[in-house]
Every structure is written in C-alpha cells, then in structure tokens.
Amino acid sequence: MIGRLNHVAIAVPDLTEAVDQYKKLLGASVGEPQDEPDHGVTVIFIELPNTKIELLHPLGENSPINAFLEKNPSGGIHHVCYEVENIFEARDHLSAQGARILGSGDPKIGAHGKPVLFLHPKDFTGTLIELEQV
C-alpha cells in the first residue's frame, strides 16, 4: 500500500537558524517558507536527491507544533510521510485493520497541494505517520 518516502518532517524552534544550518553547513537546496494555516505550521522543504526534509515551525498559538516543541525544546523529528496512490482506500484499509486516523478522518490538503492524513503514533511504534496521495 505505501509507496516511497516523501519526506521526513523536523519541528524546529528557530526556522532561520535551521535554514542556515542546512544551507551553509550542509549545502542543501532550501525552498521558500510556506504558511499552512489549516495545519498551523510554516514549512520549508529541503530538496535531497532521494527525498525531502520538511522543516516545521509553529504558525500561531494553536499550532500542534507548539506542544511538540514544549516537550522537545531543541526540536526533532516530528513525522514521516509516505506516498499512497489512493488516500481513501488507504484510510479505509487502515481503519478496518484498527489503525487510528487522526482528526475527522477526512483528508486535508497538505503543503504539496495534495490530500493527506495522519495516523496515530501509538499504532506505529511511536511514529506519527503522514500519508500523502500522489
């Protein structure tokens, strides 16, 4: 069901500092900041030859990233994103197997303009998983 790894998301307390580390220290190709109000984050994608890194920074007081950064003040890996061909089939299959879909269970449009869902980390060895339809 799952396809390729789309990205690894890293929550960061200071977006400018994180961008500088990837650009200056690692020589990475870094995109522009993108506000995602529906998800409460500002994202910046770092393009790698085989995948992407998504830097996540809180957008507003109700951002889900705020709670993560309170527990992890230096930041850290927030989630991994896998591609799926059909988000609805993936959701229905996972739900039938007992996996919990976060939120309402209806896909939202993600940072790439495609439907996404998140799976409860307690169902996947402590890892928050995002599924993105390709």
NUVEX-62470 format. One line per 3 residues: for each residue z negated, x, y of N, C-alpha, C. Coordinates in steps of 0.02 Angstrom, whole numbers, padded with zeros to 5 digits. Each point is the difference from the previous one (the first is absolute). Layout:
BEGIN
Z X Y Z X Y Z X Y; ...
***
This chain:
BEGIN
00000 00041 -00059 00000 -00041 00059 00000 00043 00063; -00047 00049 00005 00000 00039 00062 00056 00051 -00002; 00024 00014 00060 00053 00049 00008 -00029 00064 00027
00038 00030 00045 -00020 00065 00026 -00058 -00006 00048; -00034 00056 00011 -00053 00004 00050 00033 -00003 00068; -00019 -00048 00040 00029 -00007 00067 -00037 00044 00050
-00067 -00004 -00001 -00039 00043 00045 -00073 00003 -00021; -00034 00050 00027 -00072 00006 -00005 -00026 -00009 00070; -00048 -00046 00009 -00026 -00015 00067 -00066 00036 00010
-00007 00032 00057 -00060 00037 00017 -00028 -00029 00065; -00062 -00024 -00003 -00034 -00024 00060 -00023 00060 00040; 00012 -00002 00066 -00018 00057 00042 -00040 -00024 00061
-00053 00037 00018 -00039 -00019 00059 00035 00018 00065; 00043 00051 -00001 00034 00024 00060 00074 00009 -00018; 00041 -00046 00023 00071 00000 -00017 00036 00061 00028
-00015 00019 00062 00032 00057 00031 -00015 00064 -00038; -00063 00009 -00018 -00019 00060 -00038 00035 00002 -00068; 00003 -00057 -00033 00033 -00003 -00066 00074 00017 00006
00033 -00028 00051 00071 00015 00011 00010 00074 00013; -00043 00029 00042 00006 00072 00014 -00008 00042 -00063; -00046 -00019 -00044 -00009 00038 -00061 00063 -00002 -00043
00029 -00059 -00007 00061 -00005 -00042 00060 00034 00033; 00007 -00008 00066 00057 00030 00035 -00007 00076 00005; -00055 00021 00030 -00008 00071 00017 -00020 00043 -00059
-00048 -00024 -00040 -00023 00041 -00055 00045 -00003 -00061; 00025 -00061 -00015 00040 -00009 -00061 00075 -00004 00013; 00020 -00005 00063 00071 -00003 00017 00035 -00064 -00023
-00037 -00054 -00003 00027 -00063 -00026 00039 -00038 00053; 00045 -00043 -00023 00037 -00045 00042 -00043 -00063 00010; -00022 -00012 00062 -00047 -00053 00015 00035 -00053 00043
-00007 -00063 -00021 00029 -00056 00037 -00041 -00019 00060; 00021 -00054 00032 -00034 -00026 00059 -00054 -00049 -00020; -00052 -00007 00042 -00052 -00050 -00014 00029 -00071 00000
-00026 -00040 -00044 00025 -00069 -00009 -00062 -00045 -00006; -00010 -00044 00048 -00056 -00047 -00004 00018 -00056 -00048; -00046 -00016 -00044 00008 -00055 -00048 -00059 -00049 00009
00005 -00044 00051 -00056 -00045 00014 -00020 -00045 -00057; 00047 -00021 -00042 -00017 -00044 -00057 -00045 00036 -00051; 00002 00066 00001 -00041 00039 -00047 -00057 00036 00035
-00002 -00003 00066 -00054 00032 00038 00003 00076 00000; 00060 00028 -00002 00006 00073 -00003 00058 00024 00044; -00006 00063 00020 00057 00037 00026 00018 00049 -00055
00065 00004 -00016 00022 00045 -00053 00050 00050 00026; 00000 00057 -00032 00051 00051 00012 00020 00025 -00069; 00065 00002 -00012 00025 00024 -00064 00022 00072 00005
-00019 00038 -00051 00021 00069 -00007 00048 00002 -00058; 00060 00021 00013 00053 00001 -00051 -00004 00064 -00041; -00003 -00009 -00065 00002 00056 -00047 00063 -00007 -00042
00021 00052 -00034 00061 -00005 -00040 -00004 -00053 -00055; -00060 -00013 -00027 -00005 -00045 -00058 -00041 -00063 00014; -00031 -00006 00058 -00040 -00060 00017 -00019 00004 00073
-00050 -00039 00020 -00025 00000 00069 -00076 00002 -00001; -00028 00025 00055 -00071 -00006 00014 -00004 -00049 00058; -00045 -00047 -00004 -00011 -00049 00053 -00068 00014 00031
00000 00020 00063 -00064 00008 00035 -00019 -00068 00028; -00062 -00021 -00013 -00026 -00064 00022 -00055 00011 00051; 00004 -00036 00055 -00052 00003 00051 -00017 -00071 00021
-00064 -00015 00012 -00019 -00068 00018 00036 -00025 00063; 00020 -00063 -00002 00030 -00034 00058 -00045 -00059 00015; -00046 00007 00045 -00045 -00053 00018 -00066 00003 -00037
-00048 -00039 00024 -00067 00000 -00028 -00005 -00030 -00070; 00046 -00044 -00018 -00002 -00033 -00065 00043 00034 -00053; 00021 00061 00014 00042 00036 -00048 -00038 00014 -00065
00033 -00012 -00057 -00033 00017 -00064 -00012 00076 -00007; 00035 00039 00039 -00008 00073 -00003 -00066 00022 00031; -00027 -00041 00046 -00065 00018 00031 -00054 00008 -00053
-00005 -00048 -00045 -00052 00003 -00053 00011 00061 -00044; 00063 00015 -00016 00014 00059 -00042 -00023 00063 00036; 00015 00006 00066 -00018 00060 00037 -00076 00004 00011
-00034 -00056 00002 -00074 00003 00005 -00029 00032 -00063; 00029 -00015 -00057 -00024 00029 -00064 00027 00071 -00009; 00057 00014 00030 00034 00065 -00008 00019 00026 00070
-00047 00025 00039 00014 00017 00070 00054 00052 00010; 00013 00042 -00049 00053 00050 00006 00068 -00028 -00020; 00001 -00062 -00025 00061 -00030 -00025 00008 00013 -00074
00058 -00019 -00027 00012 00012 -00070 00054 -00046 -00027; 00016 00008 -00064 00051 -00041 -00031 -00024 -00072 -00002; 00040 -00045 00027 -00017 -00071 00004 00032 -00040 -00057
00065 00011 -00011 00035 -00036 -00054 00063 00037 -00020; 00027 -00021 -00057 00066 00023 -00022 00045 -00061 -00003; 00064 00011 00015 00048 -00055 00002 00055 00013 -00051
00010 -00050 -00044 00053 00003 -00049 00053 -00052 00016; 00061 00016 -00016 00055 -00047 00010 00006 -00047 -00059; 00019 -00063 00014 00015 -00049 -00052 00065 -00035 00021
00037 -00023 -00050 00063 -00034 00015 -00011 -00070 00027; -00050 -00035 -00027 -00013 -00069 00021 -00075 -00009 00009; -00022 -00006 00061 -00071 -00004 00015 -00033 -00062 -00030
00037 -00056 -00003 -00028 -00062 -00027 -00009 00004 -00075; 00049 00029 -00035 -00006 00010 -00072 -00057 00048 -00016; -00006 00053 00039 -00054 00048 -00010 -00068 -00033 00012
-00006 -00039 00054 -00062 -00036 00014 -00019 -00047 -00057; 00047 -00040 -00022 -00014 -00049 -00052 -00019 00034 -00065; 00035 00054 -00018 -00015 00037 -00061 -00071 00029 00004
-00015 00033 00056 -00066 00031 00008 -00056 -00051 00000; 00011 -00056 00035 -00051 -00053 00001 -00012 -00028 -00070; 00053 -00009 -00038 -00006 -00026 -00069 -00039 00048 -00044
00002 00064 00017 -00036 00050 -00039 -00072 00011 00026; -00019 -00037 00053 -00068 00004 00026 -00009 00046 00059; 00053 00032 00025 -00007 00043 00058 -00008 -00044 00063
-00043 00024 00045 -00013 -00037 00061 00046 00023 00056; 00033 -00049 00032 00042 00013 00058 -00044 -00012 00061; 00000 00047 00046 -00041 -00007 00060 00031 -00049 00049
-00041 -00029 00042 00024 -00048 00049 00017 -00066 -00032; 00048 -00034 00029 00020 -00067 -00024 00042 00003 -00063; 00026 00059 -00016 00046 00006 -00057 00072 -00006 00020
00011 -00019 00063 00069 -00004 00026 00018 00067 00032; 00060 00025 -00014 00020 00064 00030 00002 -00004 00076; -00016 00057 00031 00009 00009 00072 00056 00050 00010
00027 00002 00058 00051 00050 00015 -00036 00065 00020; 00018 00054 -00034 -00031 00065 00011 00036 00042 00052; -00022 00061 00007 00026 00046 00051 00074 00017 -00009
00027 -00009 -00060 00071 00013 -00011 00042 -00063 00008; -00032 -00055 00022 00036 -00063 00008 00013 -00036 -00065; -00037 00017 -00052 00010 -00030 -00067 -00065 -00032 -00023
00003 -00049 -00045 -00060 -00034 -00024 -00046 00047 -00039; -00066 -00006 00014 -00050 00041 -00034 -00059 -00043 -00022; -00035 00024 -00051 -00062 -00028 -00024 -00048 00057 -00016
-00065 -00015 00002 -00049 00050 -00019 -00040 -00025 -00060; -00016 00046 -00045 -00037 -00015 -00061 -00070 00029 00005; -00048 -00038 -00025 -00071 00019 00006 -00012 00067 -00034
-00034 00046 00035 -00012 00067 -00030 -00044 -00002 -00062; -00043 -00049 -00006 -00044 -00002 -00060 00040 -00015 -00063; 00061 -00025 00007 00042 -00014 -00057 00045 00060 -00018
-00001 00052 00042 00046 00057 -00010 -00037 00066 00012; -00052 00012 -00041 -00039 00062 00001 -00021 00023 00069; -00019 -00048 00043 -00026 00016 00066 00054 00015 00051
00063 -00013 -00015 00055 00015 00046 00029 -00064 00028; 00002 -00005 00066 00035 -00056 00032 00074 00012 -00008; 00035 -00051 -00026 00071 00007 -00012 00038 -00050 00043
00052 00025 00031 00047 -00042 00038 00064 -00004 -00040; 00028 -00059 -00006 00066 -00009 -00030 00048 -00020 00055; 00058 00032 00001 00051 -00014 00050 00065 -00018 -00035
00029 -00056 00019 00064 -00020 -00029 00055 00042 00030; 00044 00025 -00044 00057 00040 00024 00065 -00039 -00007
***
